[in-house]
């Protein structure tokens, strides 16, 4: 009689922060953007924190995957883009279409339908939330100086607040996007060298 081994799939994800340790800023920060009920903001997502008004902007980034078009762009799961966001390509910035719709039905990727085709956009590129421009180069709408220190689910109740971490070692494989080189100084976040990104 043969022994039959059955496999059970268990969901999970790579840990975002080494040993789970990070240092959180006092107080919570009000998100500048709106997020749909049910959205979960994961640890190590990039933030631009403003201490003057105690707000935090989530940096929206996504890597472009093969198989899409310049108007229906396939991107990795784990982004925070929403309909109406304006995007541009990191390192190019020649175009700033907005997102018309987002198809999340595929388990491996999302499809962002843009208001206009983004000429030259291809697999391997990284797109970022931007401010719309008619001429000149567009850049990221926000620049990171902190990261999310604890998962935050937006449930539509109360006043949302984000826990921002000012010190942590982030495991790069946990991120679903590529961090633009201009935001880094070696392995550290340029605007906050206490945030370290490592690949192991």
HUJOBEL-V683814 format. One record per residue. RES is the residue in one letter. PSI is psi in whole degrees, -180 to 180 (* if undefined). NEAR is the number of other ideal C-beta (glycine too) atoms within 12 Angstrom. Layout:
# HUJOBEL-V683814
{{RES:PSI:NEAR} {RES:PSI:NEAR}}
This chain:
# HUJOBEL-V683814
{{X:127:3} {X:148:4} {X:129:5} {X:122:6} {X:128:6} {X:136:6} {X:141:6} {X:125:6} {X:131:6} {X:127:6} {X:153:6} {X:-179:7} {X:162:18} {X:138:19} {X:137:23} {X:-37:34} {X:132:32} {X:125:24} {X:9:11} {X:8:18} {X:131:18} {X:161:29} {X:123:20} {X:138:25} {X:148:29} {X:146:15} {X:161:16} {X:161:23} {X:132:36} {X:127:23} {X:137:34} {X:-29:23} {X:161:28} {X:142:18} {X:143:25} {X:146:18} {X:132:12} {X:-15:12} {X:135:28} {X:119:21} {X:116:37} {X:155:32} {X:148:34} {X:0:43} {X:143:44} {X:143:46} {X:150:43} {X:110:32} {X:135:39} {X:114:21} {X:-21:16} {X:-45:7} {X:10:13} {X:49:19} {X:162:24} {X:131:37} {X:130:32} {X:128:42} {X:118:42} {X:115:41} {X:153:37} {X:143:37} {X:136:32} {X:133:36} {X:161:29} {X:152:17} {X:-12:16} {X:-167:29} {X:179:20} {X:-8:23} {X:-31:22} {X:92:28} {X:125:41} {X:132:33} {X:159:41} {X:148:30} {X:159:26} {X:5:28} {X:172:39} {X:20:40} {X:150:41} {X:160:26} {X:134:20} {X:-18:20} {X:143:35} {X:136:31} {X:160:45} {X:164:37} {X:131:35} {X:130:32} {X:-1:22} {X:-68:24} {X:22:30} {X:-11:21} {X:147:31} {X:67:31} {X:163:30} {X:165:27} {X:122:35} {X:-37:23} {X:161:21} {X:123:31} {X:116:20} {X:15:23} {X:-24:11} {X:139:17} {X:-18:8} {X:-20:16} {X:166:27} {X:157:33} {X:120:29} {X:117:42} {X:123:27} {X:157:35} {X:-22:22} {X:151:20} {X:142:17} {X:98:33} {X:129:16} {X:-6:17} {X:131:36} {X:170:21} {X:138:20} {X:-18:18} {X:161:33} {X:133:36} {X:154:48} {X:152:41} {X:137:39} {X:173:32} {X:137:20} {X:135:23} {X:148:17} {X:-25:10} {X:158:10} {X:-177:14} {X:137:18} {X:152:27} {X:176:26} {X:141:32} {X:-33:28} {X:157:31} {X:127:26} {X:141:40} {X:-6:28} {X:-180:39} {X:164:46} {X:128:42} {X:-19:35} {X:142:27} {X:140:20} {X:118:28} {X:128:19} {X:111:24} {X:4:15} {X:6:13} {X:142:9} {X:-163:10} {X:117:13} {X:143:25} {X:139:24} {X:132:42} {X:118:31} {X:132:42} {X:137:37} {X:-8:27} {X:130:23} {X:159:39} {X:112:28} {X:132:41} {X:110:26} {X:-37:24} {X:-17:17} {X:-17:28} {X:142:34} {X:9:30} {X:163:35} {X:130:27} {X:125:33} {X:139:27} {X:-32:15} {X:-11:18} {X:-3:33} {X:151:24} {X:95:17} {X:-129:13} {X:0:21} {X:153:22} {X:126:35} {X:-40:22} {X:-5:23} {X:93:29} {X:-4:18} {X:-10:23} {X:113:40} {X:132:29} {X:125:35} {X:151:21} {X:111:16} {X:*:14}}
